[in-house]
């Protein structure tokens, strides 16, 4: 059943840093599943989290190097491969996996100095 006459409350809803909002809809857009965090925001699904800017700032220089590498290629597929290869090589040189690097950024405990 679809919610009707839903009005935003104007109240900010806060979630824990370990919470993820999950909902699932059927092909017509009817919500068929919502976890507890999602259930606290009923009827209005334009939820956005304000990201912590520190991980974004700490990876900005990696992104800039990737853009520079990618700019040297005229085909998008070649540019994407070159950027991915650059990042993979830097992480390998630092002895860390991509997943570990990303989690270190998210946790605020960046552990890879040479790749970051």
MIDOSE-1310 file (N, C-alpha, C; in nm, 2 decimals, decimal comma, always signed):
residues 116
xxxx	+0,08/-0,12/+0,00/+0,00/+0,00/+0,00/+0,09/+0,12/+0,00; +0,06/+0,22/-0,08/+0,14/+0,34/-0,09/+0,09/+0,44/+0,01; +0,19/+0,51/+0,07/+0,16/+0,62/+0,16/+0,10/+0,74/+0,09; +0,00/+0,80/+0,15/-0,07/+0,91/+0,08/-0,06/+1,03/+0,18
xxxx	-0,06/+1,15/+0,12/-0,06/+1,27/+0,19/+0,06/+1,27/+0,29; +0,17/+1,23/+0,24/+0,29/+1,24/+0,32/+0,35/+1,38/+0,32; +0,38/+1,43/+0,44/+0,43/+1,56/+0,46/+0,57/+1,55/+0,53; +0,67/+1,61/+0,47/+0,80/+1,61/+0,54/+0,78/+1,69/+0,68
xxxx	+0,85/+1,64/+0,78/+0,83/+1,70/+0,91/+0,93/+1,81/+0,93; +1,03/+1,82/+0,85/+1,13/+1,93/+0,87/+1,22/+1,89/+0,99; +1,21/+1,77/+1,04/+1,29/+1,72/+1,15/+1,41/+1,64/+1,09; +1,53/+1,67/+1,13/+1,64/+1,60/+1,09/+1,65/+1,46/+1,16
xxxx	+1,67/+1,35/+1,09/+1,68/+1,22/+1,15/+1,83/+1,18/+1,15; +1,88/+1,14/+1,26/+2,02/+1,10/+1,27/+2,03/+0,95/+1,28; +2,13/+0,90/+1,22/+2,16/+0,76/+1,22/+2,30/+0,73/+1,27; +2,33/+0,62/+1,33/+2,46/+0,59/+1,38/+2,56/+0,57/+1,26
xxxx	+2,68/+0,59/+1,28/+2,78/+0,57/+1,18/+2,79/+0,43/+1,13; +2,74/+0,33/+1,21/+2,74/+0,19/+1,16/+2,61/+0,15/+1,10; +2,51/+0,24/+1,09/+2,38/+0,20/+1,03/+2,38/+0,23/+0,88; +2,31/+0,14/+0,81/+2,29/+0,16/+0,67/+2,14/+0,16/+0,65
xxxx	+2,09/+0,25/+0,57/+1,95/+0,25/+0,53/+1,93/+0,16/+0,42; +1,84/+0,06/+0,44/+1,81/-0,04/+0,33/+1,66/-0,05/+0,31; +1,63/-0,04/+0,18/+1,49/-0,06/+0,15/+1,48/-0,13/+0,01; +1,38/-0,20/-0,02/+1,36/-0,27/-0,14/+1,22/-0,25/-0,19
xxxx	+1,21/-0,23/-0,32/+1,08/-0,20/-0,38/+1,05/-0,31/-0,49; +0,93/-0,32/-0,52/+0,89/-0,41/-0,63/+0,90/-0,33/-0,76; +0,88/-0,39/-0,87/+0,89/-0,31/-1,00/+0,80/-0,19/-1,01; +0,70/-0,18/-0,93/+0,61/-0,06/-0,94/+0,65/+0,05/-0,84
xxxx	+0,75/+0,02/-0,76/+0,80/+0,12/-0,66/+0,74/+0,11/-0,52; +0,66/+0,00/-0,50/+0,61/-0,02/-0,37/+0,72/-0,08/-0,28; +0,74/-0,03/-0,16/+0,84/-0,08/-0,07/+0,80/-0,22/-0,02; +0,88/-0,31/-0,04/+0,85/-0,45/+0,00/+0,94/-0,49/+0,12
xxxx	+1,04/-0,41/+0,15/+1,13/-0,44/+0,27/+1,19/-0,31/+0,31; +1,20/-0,29/+0,44/+1,28/-0,18/+0,50/+1,34/-0,23/+0,63; +1,47/-0,20/+0,65/+1,53/-0,24/+0,77/+1,49/-0,14/+0,88; +1,54/-0,16/+1,00/+1,50/-0,07/+1,11/+1,54/+0,08/+1,09
xxxx	+1,66/+0,10/+1,04/+1,70/+0,23/+1,01/+1,61/+0,30/+0,91; +1,58/+0,23/+0,81/+1,49/+0,29/+0,70/+1,35/+0,31/+0,76; +1,31/+0,22/+0,84/+1,18/+0,23/+0,90/+1,16/+0,36/+0,99; +1,26/+0,42/+1,03/+1,25/+0,54/+1,11/+1,22/+0,66/+1,03
xxxx	+1,24/+0,64/+0,90/+1,20/+0,75/+0,80/+1,10/+0,70/+0,71; +0,98/+0,71/+0,75/+0,87/+0,65/+0,67/+0,81/+0,75/+0,57; +0,79/+0,70/+0,45/+0,71/+0,78/+0,35/+0,79/+0,87/+0,27; +0,91/+0,91/+0,31/+0,98/+1,01/+0,23/+1,12/+0,95/+0,21
xxxx	+1,15/+0,91/+0,09/+1,28/+0,84/+0,06/+1,38/+0,93/-0,01; +1,40/+1,05/+0,03/+1,51/+1,13/-0,02/+1,60/+1,15/+0,09; +1,65/+1,05/+0,15/+1,74/+1,05/+0,26/+1,89/+1,07/+0,21; +1,96/+1,16/+0,27/+2,10/+1,18/+0,23/+2,18/+1,19/+0,36
xxxx	+2,29/+1,13/+0,36/+2,38/+1,15/+0,47/+2,48/+1,25/+0,43; +2,52/+1,33/+0,52/+2,63/+1,43/+0,50/+2,76/+1,36/+0,52; +2,84/+1,34/+0,42/+2,96/+1,26/+0,44/+3,06/+1,34/+0,52; +3,14/+1,26/+0,59/+3,26/+1,32/+0,66/+3,36/+1,36/+0,56
xxxx	+3,39/+1,49/+0,56/+3,48/+1,54/+0,45/+3,62/+1,50/+0,46; +3,67/+1,44/+0,58/+3,81/+1,40/+0,59/+3,85/+1,29/+0,49; +3,77/+1,19/+0,48/+3,81/+1,08/+0,38/+3,81/+1,14/+0,24; +3,72/+1,23/+0,21/+3,72/+1,29/+0,07/+3,84/+1,38/+0,05
xxxx	+3,88/+1,46/+0,15/+4,00/+1,54/+0,14/+4,13/+1,45/+0,14; +4,13/+1,34/+0,21/+4,25/+1,26/+0,21/+4,27/+1,18/+0,08; +4,17/+1,17/+0,00/+4,18/+1,09/-0,12/+4,18/+1,19/-0,24; +4,16/+1,32/-0,22/+4,16/+1,41/-0,33/+4,28/+1,41/-0,42
xxxx	+4,40/+1,40/-0,36/+4,52/+1,40/-0,44/+4,54/+1,27/-0,52; +4,48/+1,16/-0,47/+4,49/+1,03/-0,55/+4,39/+1,05/-0,67; +4,28/+1,11/-0,65/+4,19/+1,13/-0,75/+4,25/+1,23/-0,86; +4,32/+1,33/-0,82/+4,38/+1,42/-0,91/+4,48/+1,35/-1,00
xxxx	+4,56/+1,26/-0,93/+4,66/+1,19/-1,01/+4,59/+1,09/-1,11; +4,48/+1,03/-1,07/+4,41/+0,94/-1,16/+4,35/+1,02/-1,28; +4,30/+1,14/-1,25/+4,25/+1,23/-1,36/+4,36/+1,26/-1,46; +4,48/+1,29/-1,41/+4,59/+1,33/-1,49/+4,63/+1,21/-1,58
xxxx	+4,64/+1,09/-1,52/+4,67/+0,97/-1,60/+4,56/+0,94/-1,70; +4,44/+0,95/-1,67/+4,33/+0,93/-1,76/+4,32/+1,03/-1,87; +4,36/+1,15/-1,85/+4,36/+1,25/-1,95/+4,45/+1,22/-2,07; +4,55/+1,14/-2,04/+4,64/+1,10/-2,15/+4,59/+1,00/-2,25
xxxx	+4,46/+0,97/-2,24/+4,40/+0,87/-2,33/+4,27/+0,93/-2,39; +4,26/+0,90/-2,52/+4,15/+0,96/-2,59/+4,02/+0,87/-2,58; +4,04/+0,74/-2,56/+3,92/+0,65/-2,55/+3,89/+0,63/-2,40; +3,76/+0,65/-2,37/+3,71/+0,64/-2,23/+3,76/+0,50/-2,16
xxxx	+3,74/+0,39/-2,24/+3,78/+0,26/-2,18/+3,93/+0,26/-2,15; +4,01/+0,32/-2,23/+4,16/+0,32/-2,20/+4,19/+0,41/-2,08; +4,12/+0,52/-2,08/+4,14/+0,61/-1,96/+4,10/+0,54/-1,83; +3,98/+0,48/-1,83/+3,94/+0,41/-1,71/+4,04/+0,30/-1,67
xxxx	+4,09/+0,22/-1,76/+4,18/+0,12/-1,73/+4,31/+0,18/-1,68; +4,36/+0,29/-1,74/+4,48/+0,35/-1,69/+4,47/+0,40/-1,55; +4,36/+0,46/-1,52/+4,34/+0,51/-1,39/+4,33/+0,40/-1,28; +4,26/+0,30/-1,32/+4,25/+0,18/-1,23/+4,39/+0,12/-1,21
xxxx	+4,46/+0,11/-1,31/+4,60/+0,05/-1,30/+4,69/+0,13/-1,21; +4,68/+0,27/-1,23/+4,76/+0,35/-1,14/+4,73/+0,33/-1,00; +4,60/+0,33/-0,96/+4,56/+0,31/-0,82/+4,60/+0,17/-0,77; +4,58/+0,07/-0,86/+4,62/-0,07/-0,82/+4,77/-0,08/-0,79
xxxx	+4,85/-0,02/-0,88/+4,99/-0,02/-0,86/+5,03/+0,05/-0,73; +4,97/+0,17/-0,71/+5,01/+0,24/-0,58/+4,98/+0,16/-0,46; +4,86/+0,10/-0,46/+4,82/+0,02/-0,34/+4,91/-0,10/-0,33; +4,95/-0,17/-0,44/+5,04/-0,28/-0,43/+5,17/-0,24/-0,38
xxxx	+5,22/-0,12/-0,42/+5,35/-0,07/-0,37/+5,34/-0,05/-0,22; +5,23/-0,01/-0,17/+5,21/+0,02/-0,03/+5,18/-0,11/+0,05; +5,15/-0,22/-0,03/+5,12/-0,35/+0,04/+4,99/-0,36/+0,10; +4,89/-0,29/+0,04/+4,75/-0,29/+0,09/+4,65/-0,32/-0,02
xxxx	+4,54/-0,39/+0,02/+4,44/-0,41/-0,08/+4,35/-0,29/-0,09; +4,27/-0,28/-0,20/+4,18/-0,18/-0,22/+4,08/-0,17/-0,11; +4,02/-0,28/-0,07/+3,92/-0,28/+0,04/+3,98/-0,23/+0,17; +4,10/-0,27/+0,21/+4,16/-0,22/+0,33/+4,19/-0,07/+0,32
xxxx	+4,23/-0,02/+0,21/+4,25/+0,12/+0,19/+4,12/+0,20/+0,21; +4,01/+0,15/+0,14/+3,89/+0,22/+0,15/+3,84/+0,22/+0,30; +3,84/+0,11/+0,37/+3,80/+0,10/+0,50/+3,89/+0,19/+0,59; +4,01/+0,20/+0,56/+4,10/+0,29/+0,64/+4,05/+0,44/+0,63
xxxx	+4,01/+0,47/+0,51/+3,96/+0,61/+0,48/+3,83/+0,63/+0,56; +3,74/+0,53/+0,55/+3,61/+0,55/+0,62/+3,63/+0,56/+0,77; +3,72/+0,48/+0,82/+3,73/+0,47/+0,97/+3,81/+0,59/+1,02; +3,87/+0,67/+0,93/+3,95/+0,79/+0,98/+4,09/+0,75/+1,02
xxxx	+4,13/+0,63/+0,99/+4,26/+0,58/+1,03/+4,34/+0,54/+0,91; +4,35/+0,64/+0,82/+4,42/+0,61/+0,69/+4,56/+0,55/+0,72; +4,58/+0,43/+0,67/+4,70/+0,35/+0,70/+4,79/+0,35/+0,58; +4,75/+0,40/+0,47/+4,84/+0,40/+0,35/+4,88/+0,54/+0,32
xxxx	+5,00/+0,57/+0,35/+5,05/+0,70/+0,32/+5,10/+0,72/+0,18; +5,17/+0,62/+0,12/+5,23/+0,63/-0,01/+5,12/+0,63/-0,12; +5,01/+0,56/-0,09/+4,90/+0,56/-0,19/+4,80/+0,67/-0,17; +4,80/+0,73/-0,06/+4,70/+0,83/-0,03/+4,76/+0,97/-0,03
